[in-house]
Amino acid sequence: MIIRNFFNSLIPTNFFLSISISCFLIGSIQVEAKFSLGIDYLEETNFSILKGKKVGLLTHPAGLNSKGISTVDVLRKTSQVDLVALFGPEHGIYGDEKAAVPVEDKIDQKTGLPVYSLYGKYRKPTANMLAKIDSLVIDLQDVGVRCYTYISCMRYAMEACFEEGVQVVVLDRPNPLGGMKMAGPMIDEKWMSYVGAFPMPFVHAMTIGEIALWSKKESGILQISEKARKAGQLAIVPMKNWRRTMTWPQTGLKWVPTSPNIPTLDSVAGYPMTGLGAQMGKFKHGIGTPQPFRFLTFEGKTSIELKSALDALNLGGLSFQVKTLKNSAGKNVEGVYIVLNDWNSWRPTELAFYMMKLSAQWETPSPFTQAKDSEITLFNKHVGSTAWWSHLFDSGAACDPKKFFTKWDMDTKSFQSKISKYHLY
C-alpha cells in the first residue's frame, strides 16, 4: 500500500501515482510547495494506518521528523500509537556503536522499551521478536549507496515480517544523492551479502520506500517463498514534494549523522567516491579526521605528488586541494581534500576506481595480487564485479577503468528502465 498524499486513503501497491508536485499557483505568484518527510505525513494523517495495532519501530538517530523530533518520541507521545518495541540497525538506535561491531539486545533507558538488535546475534528479526507486534515501522535514512547496510537491514526485516504475518510500514526519506545519478557496477549474484543485499548499481538513485516497493513487487529480490512475498503487507508513507532532481539542501533539512563516519553531507558524497578505493593498498580516506571519505593520503607520497596525480585524471566535477587536518589523536595530517565543484558532471564512483589503479601503479608488488582470500572476498562483496577484480588483478597498473565505466553506464540505464515503474516521485 502507498498512503496517497492528497486523499488520506490507501491505494494498492500495483497502482503507481506521481506524488512529486513541486509548486502551486496563488494568483500570478508561483509558490514552492513545502517538502515533508514520510514521518510528517504519517502525523498529518493522524497515524491512521497504525491505529489499534501494537507497533515496533526500526530506526536510528537520523530518524527525525522535519522539526527535528525523533520518530521514537513522535510515536511514543501520541495516544494513537501503541509503541511496544524498538529495533536497531548497525550502529544501534542511537548511532553510537562502531562499524561492523555486533550490538546486543537491551532495554532502552530512555523509553523502557526492549531494543532488539538487528546487527548482533541476529540480522533478521526472529519470530520471537515479532510475536508481540502487528506492524513494524521502518524509518531509516539511507545514503544512496548499495553497500550501506540500512537498506540490507530493511530487506531482512521485510522478509521476516512477511513470513510472520506482520505488516511493514516504511516511512520514506530522501536519497541524499538525489534520484537521478546511478553509477558503478551492478552486483554479481555470487557477491550478494549484507553489504550488497539488492541487485542494483553501487549508487542506486532510489529512495528507501521505492526499494521496499520494488522488492515487494518483483520476484526473486526477497529471499522468501513466493507465497510469503505475495501475501506480505507493505504500506509506504511517502514524502510530499520531493523531486528526483533535488539535492539534500533543497529539502531544507539539517543533515544528522547516519553513522559515525558519515557526519556531514561532505562525507555522504565522499562515501561512493573513495570508500571502494581505500579498501586495499596504502590509500587512506580521512577516517579519523573531520573529513571522512573526502580527505586522501597515500603512504610514501607527498600531498603535492598526490594532488598532481589526481589532477591529471581530469575527473568531471572534481578538483583537489592540499590541506592539513588534525586526526583523532590530535596530530596534524597533510593530505588532499576532494572538492565537488559541479554536481551535474560529477560521476560518483569514478575516483574510487582510479584510486585502485594508482595503488597498483605505486605499490610493488600490487596490493591486489598480495591480498588474502578473506580480503578479496570482502573487496568483491563491496564492489560486486568479478570482471573488474579479474582485470585489476591481471592488469595491475595497466588496468583501464574507462571501458568498465562504459559497460556500467549501459547496465545502469537498463536497470533504470526496469525499475522506473516503481518510482514514487
C-alpha positions as CSV (number, residue, x, y, z in Angstrom):
1,M,0.0,0.0,0.0
2,I,1.0,3.6,-0.5
3,I,-0.6,6.3,1.5
4,R,-1.9,8.7,-1.0
5,N,-0.8,12.2,-0.1
6,F,-3.9,14.0,-1.3
7,F,-6.8,11.9,-0.1
8,N,-5.7,10.3,3.2
9,S,-6.6,6.9,1.7
10,L,-4.7,3.7,1.0
11,I,-4.1,2.5,-2.5
12,P,-2.8,-0.9,-3.5
13,T,0.9,-1.3,-4.4
14,N,0.1,-2.1,-8.1
15,F,-1.2,1.4,-8.5
16,F,1.5,3.9,-9.3
17,L,1.0,7.5,-8.6
18,S,3.1,10.5,-9.2
19,I,3.3,12.3,-5.9
20,S,6.0,14.9,-6.8
21,I,4.1,18.1,-7.1
22,S,6.7,20.9,-6.9
23,C,4.6,24.0,-6.8
24,F,1.2,25.6,-6.9
25,L,-0.1,29.0,-8.0
26,I,-1.7,31.7,-5.9
27,G,-2.9,34.3,-8.4
28,S,0.1,35.0,-10.6
29,I,2.7,34.1,-7.9
30,Q,4.4,30.8,-8.0
31,V,4.9,29.3,-4.6
32,E,7.2,26.4,-3.9
33,A,5.3,23.6,-2.2
34,K,6.6,22.6,1.2
35,F,8.6,19.4,1.4
36,S,7.8,16.9,4.1
37,L,9.0,13.5,5.1
38,G,7.1,10.2,5.5
39,I,7.0,10.6,9.2
40,D,5.5,14.1,8.8
41,Y,2.8,12.7,6.5
42,L,2.1,9.9,9.0
43,E,1.5,12.6,11.6
44,E,-0.6,14.5,9.1
45,T,-2.9,11.5,8.6
46,N,-3.2,11.1,12.4
47,F,-1.4,7.8,12.3
48,S,-4.5,6.2,10.9
49,I,-2.6,3.2,9.4
50,L,-1.3,2.2,12.9
51,K,-4.4,2.6,15.0
52,G,-5.4,-0.4,17.1
53,K,-2.1,-2.1,16.4
54,K,0.9,-2.9,18.5
55,V,3.9,-1.3,16.8
56,G,7.6,-1.9,16.6
57,L,9.9,0.7,15.2
58,L,13.2,0.2,13.4
59,T,15.1,3.4,13.4
60,H,18.3,5.3,14.3
61,P,19.3,8.9,15.2
62,A,18.6,10.3,11.8
63,G,15.0,9.1,12.1
64,L,13.6,12.5,12.8
65,N,10.6,14.5,11.6
66,S,11.1,17.8,9.8
67,K,11.1,19.6,13.2
68,G,14.0,17.5,14.4
69,I,11.9,15.4,16.8
70,S,12.9,11.7,16.8
71,T,10.4,9.2,15.4
72,V,10.7,7.3,18.6
73,D,9.3,10.3,20.5
74,V,6.7,11.1,17.9
75,L,5.2,7.6,18.2
76,R,5.6,7.4,21.9
77,K,3.9,10.7,22.6
78,T,0.7,10.2,20.6
79,S,-2.2,8.3,22.0
80,Q,-2.9,7.0,18.5
81,V,0.1,4.6,18.5
82,D,0.9,1.7,20.9
83,L,4.7,1.5,20.6
84,V,5.9,-1.6,22.3
85,A,9.4,-2.4,20.9
86,L,12.4,-0.8,19.2
87,F,14.7,-2.4,16.6
88,G,18.2,-1.1,15.9
89,P,20.4,-1.5,12.8
90,E,24.2,-1.3,12.5
91,H,25.4,1.4,14.9
92,G,22.3,1.0,17.1
93,I,19.3,3.2,17.6
94,Y,21.5,6.0,19.0
95,G,24.2,5.7,16.4
96,D,27.0,5.3,18.9
97,E,28.1,1.8,18.0
98,K,31.2,1.3,15.9
99,A,31.0,0.0,12.3
100,A,31.0,-3.8,11.9
101,V,30.8,-4.3,15.7
102,P,27.9,-6.5,16.9
103,V,25.3,-4.8,19.0
104,E,23.5,-6.5,21.9
105,D,19.8,-6.5,22.7
106,K,19.0,-4.2,25.7
107,I,16.3,-2.3,27.5
108,D,16.3,1.4,26.3
109,Q,16.9,3.5,29.4
110,K,15.1,6.5,27.9
111,T,11.8,4.7,27.0
112,G,11.9,1.5,29.0
113,L,11.2,-0.4,25.7
114,P,13.0,-3.5,24.6
115,V,15.6,-2.8,21.9
116,Y,16.2,-5.8,19.6
117,S,19.5,-5.5,17.8
118,L,19.5,-6.5,14.1
119,Y,23.2,-6.2,14.0
120,G,24.2,-8.6,16.6
121,K,23.4,-12.3,17.1
122,Y,20.7,-11.9,14.5
123,R,20.5,-9.8,11.3
124,K,17.0,-11.0,10.6
125,P,14.2,-10.4,13.2
126,T,13.2,-13.7,14.8
127,A,9.7,-14.9,15.3
128,N,10.0,-14.2,19.0
129,M,11.0,-10.6,18.3
130,L,7.9,-10.1,16.1
131,A,5.5,-12.1,18.2
132,K,4.1,-9.1,20.2
133,I,3.8,-6.6,17.3
134,D,1.3,-6.2,14.5
135,S,3.2,-3.6,12.5
136,L,6.9,-2.8,12.1
137,V,7.5,0.8,11.2
138,I,10.8,1.4,9.4
139,D,12.3,4.9,9.5
140,L,15.9,4.8,8.3
141,Q,17.9,7.5,6.5
142,D,19.9,5.9,3.7
143,V,22.8,7.5,1.8
144,G,22.0,6.1,-1.7
145,V,24.9,3.5,-1.8
146,R,24.3,-0.2,-2.2
147,C,26.8,-1.3,0.5
148,Y,25.4,1.0,3.2
149,T,23.7,-1.5,5.4
150,Y,20.4,0.2,6.3
151,I,18.7,-1.0,3.2
152,S,20.0,-4.5,3.9
153,C,18.5,-4.3,7.3
154,M,15.2,-3.3,5.8
155,R,15.3,-6.2,3.4
156,Y,15.9,-8.7,6.1
157,A,13.2,-7.1,8.3
158,M,10.7,-7.2,5.4
159,E,11.4,-10.9,4.8
160,A,10.8,-11.8,8.5
161,C,7.7,-9.7,8.8
162,F,6.2,-11.2,5.6
163,E,6.9,-14.7,6.8
164,E,5.3,-14.0,10.2
165,G,2.3,-12.0,9.0
166,V,3.5,-8.7,10.4
167,Q,2.7,-5.5,8.4
168,V,5.6,-3.4,7.3
169,V,5.2,0.4,7.2
170,V,8.1,2.3,5.5
171,L,8.4,6.0,6.2
172,D,10.1,7.4,3.1
173,R,13.1,9.7,3.2
174,P,15.2,11.5,0.5
175,N,18.1,9.9,-1.2
176,P,20.7,12.5,-0.4
177,L,22.5,11.7,-3.7
178,G,19.2,12.5,-5.5
179,G,17.1,10.4,-7.7
180,M,19.0,10.8,-10.9
181,K,22.6,9.6,-10.5
182,M,23.2,5.9,-10.9
183,A,26.8,4.8,-11.0
184,G,29.2,1.9,-10.6
185,P,28.9,-1.8,-11.3
186,M,25.8,-4.0,-10.8
187,I,26.5,-6.7,-8.2
188,D,27.1,-10.3,-9.4
189,E,24.9,-12.8,-7.6
190,K,27.8,-14.6,-6.1
191,W,28.9,-11.5,-4.2
192,M,25.5,-10.6,-2.7
193,S,25.7,-10.2,1.1
194,Y,24.7,-7.8,3.9
195,V,26.9,-5.2,2.2
196,G,25.1,-5.9,-1.1
197,A,21.6,-7.2,-0.5
198,F,19.9,-5.9,-3.6
199,P,20.7,-6.5,-7.3
200,M,21.3,-2.8,-8.1
201,P,24.1,-0.4,-9.1
202,F,26.6,0.7,-6.5
203,V,24.9,4.2,-6.5
204,H,21.2,3.4,-7.0
205,A,19.2,6.7,-7.1
206,M,16.2,5.2,-5.2
207,T,14.5,6.2,-2.0
208,I,14.2,3.6,0.7
209,G,10.4,3.4,0.0
210,E,11.0,2.8,-3.6
211,I,13.4,0.0,-2.8
212,A,10.8,-1.6,-0.5
213,L,8.1,-1.4,-3.2
214,W,10.4,-2.8,-5.9
215,S,11.5,-5.7,-3.7
216,K,7.9,-6.5,-2.7
217,K,6.6,-6.5,-6.2
218,E,9.5,-8.2,-8.1
219,S,10.0,-11.9,-7.7
220,G,13.5,-13.0,-6.5
221,I,14.7,-10.0,-4.6
222,L,13.4,-11.0,-1.2
223,Q,14.8,-14.4,-0.2
224,I,11.5,-15.9,0.9
225,S,8.8,-18.0,-0.6
226,E,6.6,-16.5,-3.4
227,K,3.6,-17.2,-1.2
228,A,5.0,-15.1,1.7
229,R,6.2,-12.3,-0.6
230,K,2.8,-12.0,-2.3
231,A,0.9,-12.2,1.0
232,G,3.2,-9.8,2.7
233,Q,1.6,-6.5,3.9
234,L,3.6,-3.4,2.9
235,A,2.5,0.2,3.3
236,I,4.7,3.1,2.2
237,V,4.1,6.5,3.7
238,P,5.6,8.9,1.0
239,M,7.3,12.2,1.2
240,K,5.4,15.2,-0.2
241,N,7.0,17.4,-2.8
242,W,10.3,15.6,-3.2
243,R,11.7,15.7,-6.7
244,R,14.3,13.3,-8.2
245,T,16.5,16.3,-9.1
246,M,16.6,17.6,-5.5
247,T,19.8,17.7,-3.6
248,W,19.7,17.5,0.2
249,P,20.0,21.3,0.9
250,Q,16.9,21.8,-1.3
251,T,14.8,19.8,1.2
252,G,15.6,22.3,4.0
253,L,16.5,19.5,6.3
254,K,19.6,19.6,8.6
255,W,21.9,16.6,8.0
256,V,22.0,14.3,11.0
257,P,24.9,11.8,11.1
258,T,23.6,8.4,9.9
259,S,26.7,6.6,11.3
260,P,29.9,7.7,13.0
261,N,31.8,8.2,9.7
262,I,29.0,10.0,7.8
263,P,28.8,13.1,10.0
264,T,28.2,15.6,7.1
265,L,26.9,16.0,3.6
266,D,30.6,16.1,2.5
267,S,31.0,12.6,3.8
268,V,27.8,11.4,2.1
269,A,29.2,12.4,-1.3
270,G,32.6,11.1,-0.4
271,Y,31.4,7.7,0.5
272,P,30.9,6.4,-3.0
273,M,33.9,8.4,-4.3
274,T,36.6,6.9,-2.0
275,G,35.2,4.1,0.0
276,L,36.0,1.4,-2.5
277,G,39.3,2.9,-3.5
278,A,40.7,2.7,0.0
279,Q,39.8,-0.9,0.7
280,M,43.2,-2.3,-0.3
281,G,46.6,-0.6,-0.6
282,K,48.0,2.5,1.0
283,F,45.3,5.0,0.3
284,K,43.6,6.4,3.4
285,H,40.3,8.3,3.0
286,G,40.1,10.6,6.0
287,I,38.6,8.3,8.7
288,G,39.7,9.8,12.0
289,T,39.8,13.3,10.6
290,P,36.9,15.9,10.4
291,Q,36.5,15.0,6.7
292,P,35.9,11.2,6.4
293,F,35.8,10.0,2.8
294,R,36.9,13.4,1.5
295,F,40.5,13.6,2.6
296,L,43.1,11.4,0.9
297,T,46.6,10.5,1.9
298,F,48.9,7.8,0.4
299,E,51.8,6.4,2.4
300,G,55.0,7.2,0.6
301,K,53.6,10.1,-1.4
302,T,53.6,13.7,-0.5
303,S,50.4,15.7,-0.7
304,I,51.8,17.6,-3.7
305,E,52.6,14.4,-5.5
306,L,49.1,13.0,-4.7
307,K,47.4,16.2,-5.8
308,S,49.4,16.2,-9.1
309,A,48.3,12.6,-9.8
310,L,44.7,13.3,-9.0
311,D,44.6,16.5,-11.1
312,A,46.0,14.5,-14.1
313,L,42.9,12.3,-14.0
314,N,40.7,15.2,-15.2
315,L,37.7,13.9,-13.4
316,G,34.4,15.7,-14.1
317,G,33.1,17.9,-11.4
318,L,36.1,17.5,-9.0
319,S,39.2,19.4,-8.0
320,F,41.7,18.8,-5.3
321,Q,43.2,21.0,-2.5
322,V,46.2,20.3,-0.3
323,K,45.1,20.7,3.3
324,T,46.3,19.9,6.8
325,L,43.8,18.4,9.3
326,K,44.1,17.0,12.8
327,N,43.4,13.3,13.3
328,S,41.6,11.8,16.3
329,A,45.0,11.7,18.1
330,G,45.3,15.5,17.7
331,K,48.2,15.2,15.3
332,N,48.4,17.2,12.1
333,V,48.0,15.2,8.9
334,E,48.7,16.7,5.5
335,G,46.7,15.4,2.6
336,V,44.4,16.2,-0.3
337,Y,40.8,17.4,0.1
338,I,38.3,16.5,-2.6
339,V,36.3,19.5,-3.8
340,L,33.0,18.7,-5.6
341,N,32.6,21.7,-8.0
342,D,30.0,20.6,-10.4
343,W,27.2,18.2,-9.4
344,N,26.0,17.7,-12.9
345,S,29.3,16.5,-14.4
346,W,30.3,14.5,-11.3
347,R,30.4,10.7,-11.6
348,P,30.1,9.4,-8.0
349,T,32.2,6.2,-8.3
350,E,34.8,7.2,-10.9
351,L,37.5,8.4,-8.5
352,A,37.4,5.1,-6.4
353,F,38.5,3.0,-9.4
354,Y,41.3,5.4,-10.4
355,M,42.5,5.1,-6.8
356,M,42.8,1.4,-7.3
357,K,44.8,2.0,-10.5
358,L,47.1,4.4,-8.7
359,S,47.6,1.9,-5.8
360,A,48.6,-0.8,-8.4
361,Q,50.9,1.7,-10.0
362,W,52.6,3.0,-6.9
363,E,52.9,-0.2,-4.8
364,T,55.3,-3.1,-5.7
365,P,54.0,-5.7,-5.6
366,S,50.5,-4.7,-6.3
367,P,48.3,-4.9,-3.2
368,F,45.7,-6.7,-5.3
369,T,48.0,-9.6,-6.1
370,Q,49.1,-10.0,-2.5
371,A,45.6,-9.9,-0.9
372,K,44.4,-12.7,1.4
373,D,41.4,-14.7,0.4
374,S,39.3,-13.0,3.1
375,E,40.3,-9.6,1.8
376,I,39.5,-10.5,-1.7
377,T,36.0,-11.7,-0.7
378,L,35.3,-8.6,1.3
379,F,36.5,-6.4,-1.6
380,N,34.3,-8.1,-4.1
381,K,31.3,-8.1,-1.8
382,H,31.5,-4.3,-1.8
383,V,32.5,-3.7,-5.4
384,G,30.4,-6.6,-6.8
385,S,32.1,-7.2,-10.1
386,T,34.1,-10.3,-10.7
387,A,35.1,-8.9,-14.1
388,W,36.6,-5.8,-12.6
389,W,38.5,-7.8,-10.0
390,S,39.9,-10.1,-12.7
391,H,41.0,-7.2,-14.8
392,L,42.5,-5.4,-11.8
393,F,44.4,-8.5,-10.7
394,D,45.7,-9.3,-14.1
395,S,46.5,-5.9,-15.5
396,G,47.6,-4.0,-12.3
397,A,48.9,-0.5,-13.2
398,A,47.8,-1.0,-16.8
399,C,44.1,-1.6,-15.8
400,D,41.6,0.6,-17.7
401,P,38.6,1.7,-15.7
402,K,37.2,3.7,-18.7
403,K,35.9,0.6,-20.6
404,F,34.2,-0.6,-17.4
405,F,32.6,2.8,-16.9
406,T,31.1,2.5,-20.4
407,K,29.7,-1.0,-19.6
408,W,28.4,0.0,-16.2
409,D,26.7,3.1,-17.7
410,M,24.8,0.7,-20.1
411,D,23.9,-1.6,-17.2
412,T,22.6,1.3,-15.1
413,K,20.4,2.6,-18.0
414,S,19.0,-0.9,-18.4
415,F,18.3,-1.1,-14.6
416,Q,16.7,2.4,-14.6
417,S,14.3,1.4,-17.3
418,K,13.3,-1.7,-15.4
419,I,12.7,0.0,-12.0
420,S,11.2,3.3,-13.2
421,K,7.7,1.9,-12.7
422,Y,8.4,1.7,-9.0
423,H,9.3,5.4,-8.7
424,L,7.1,7.2,-6.4
425,Y,8.2,10.7,-7.4
